Amino acid sequence: MDVELSQRSKQILEAIVEDYIATAEPVGSSAMARRHALTLSPATVRNVMANLEEMGLLTSPHTSAGRIPTEKAYRFYVDSLVALRQVSRDEKRQIIQRCRQAGAGLSDILKEASRTLSSLSNYMGIVVAPSFTSDKFRHIEFIRLSPHRVLAILVSCNGTVQNRLLEIGQDFTPDELVRMGNYLNDLMQGLTISQARERILTEMKNEKMQYDHFMSQALQLSEKAVTMDSGDIFVEGQARILDQPEFSDVRRMQDIYRAFEQKGQLLQLLSRCMNAEGVQIYIGSETPMSQSAGVSLITSRFVTSSNNVGMLGVIGPTRMGYSSVIPIVDYTARLVSQLLNDT
C-alpha cells in the first residue's frame, strides 16, 4: 500500500486497530492515550487521528466521537504493523491431535481441519478439497444403498479415494452394478480422471451405445460419478462469525449466511485463492465474496503427494485477530500437506 506514515502515526494507528479488534467499540483519543501509556497528550493524539481520517485510514461513526479503522487501515496494519505471534504448544497439539485422529481418509482429515480452524480462531473454518482430475484412474465401484441411491467409489492410482452419493432415476440390482463397474474399469483403464470423463462423453455419443441399453446406463451412471469432481468444500462455524457484533443487522446477516450456505458458489469464488502460494489475506472488498462487505479471508494452500492443490482458511470480520489467525492458518496448511503426503 502506498501510504507514508510517521512513526508516531504508525504507533497510534496500530493502537487503534488493536483496540477496535479487541472491543468492537470506536476508539477515543483520551481512552487510547491512557490504555497504551502514550507519552502524548490527548490533544496530540486527536490531531494525529484527524490526519489519519483525512488519509482514509479512520472513520467516525455518527453516534460516537471515537474512530474505527477502515479497510485501508487494516491493509496497512497487516502489511506493515502486525506482530505475528507464535502458534502455542497447546494449539499445535490440538491441530495435530485432531487432524491425525480424523483417520486416513482425505475427507475426514479435511473436515476435521475446518472444525479445528473454526475452534481455534473462533471464526469460520473453510477447507476446499483438491480436485484429482489429473490423477490416473484405477478403479470404480458402485454400491446400491436404496432403490434410487447408489454410492460410487472412485479410486486413483496413487490411492486417493472419492466417494460420491448418486441419486438415480431407476433401480439397479447389485449384480447389474458389478457388471457396470467391470465394463467401466476396462473402458477407463490407464486414463487420467479428466481423460476418463472425456472418454465417457465420447462413448455416450457413439451410435452403437444407443442400441446397447445396459452399457448406455453404465455410462450415464459413471458420468454422474466423475463430473461431480469439482472439489468438495467443508465449512464449519458459520454461527461463530454471525455472533460478531458488526453482523447484528438482520438483513446483512441473512445475506452473508446465504452466501456461506451456497457451497457451489462459494467454491467458485474461492477457487482463485488456490493460485497464490503462502498465506494470502483478503480484506473486505478484496475478498472474492463481493456481497460480504465487512468480511476478511485468510487462506493458504496445501498440496497432496500427487501435487494436487487444495485450500484452507478462516473467514471472519475485518475486525479479526490477524496476529493470531495468520500463523494458525499457515501451520494448519503445512500440517495437512504433511499428513496427506504421509498417507
Order of alpha helices (4+ residues) and beta strands (2+ residues): alpha-alpha-alpha-beta-beta-alpha-alpha-alpha-beta-beta-beta-beta-alpha-alpha-alpha-beta-alpha-alpha-alpha-beta-beta-beta-alpha
